């Protein structure tokens, strides 16, 4: 099972570390990552593998939400199949 994680918010030190620390703690592997800064805003999209995840999806989502709140960014996670269904023509 794979998922997309998006992170958007005012740029500051520690965003990548804060989010990837949650993934490490949950044993989620980052397959691909892209990030950029637009003016003073940080954006990041990660494609992750949930196969070896050491917790359940709801706990991961809650942990990412908590990390986002602490960092002042919005974090969203979406299963790959949901993402693909939404973007089919």
Secondary structure as the mmCIF struct_conf table of DSSP 4:
data_model
#
loop_
_struct_conf.conf_type_id
_struct_conf.id
_struct_conf.beg_label_comp_id
_struct_conf.beg_label_asym_id
_struct_conf.beg_label_seq_id
_struct_conf.end_label_comp_id
_struct_conf.end_label_asym_id
_struct_conf.end_label_seq_id
STRN STRN1 UNK A 2 UNK A 10
TURN_TY1_P TURN_TY1_P1 UNK A 13 UNK A 14
HELX_RH_AL_P HELX_RH_AL_P1 UNK A 15 UNK A 25
TURN_TY1_P TURN_TY1_P2 UNK A 26 UNK A 27
HELX_LH_PP_P HELX_LH_PP_P1 UNK A 28 UNK A 28
STRN STRN2 UNK A 29 UNK A 38
TURN_TY1_P TURN_TY1_P3 UNK A 39 UNK A 40
STRN STRN3 UNK A 41 UNK A 49
TURN_TY1_P TURN_TY1_P4 UNK A 51 UNK A 52
BEND BEND1 UNK A 54 UNK A 55
HELX_RH_AL_P HELX_RH_AL_P2 UNK A 57 UNK A 71
TURN_TY1_P TURN_TY1_P5 UNK A 72 UNK A 72
STRN STRN4 UNK A 73 UNK A 79
HELX_RH_AL_P HELX_RH_AL_P3 UNK A 80 UNK A 86
TURN_TY1_P TURN_TY1_P6 UNK A 87 UNK A 87
#
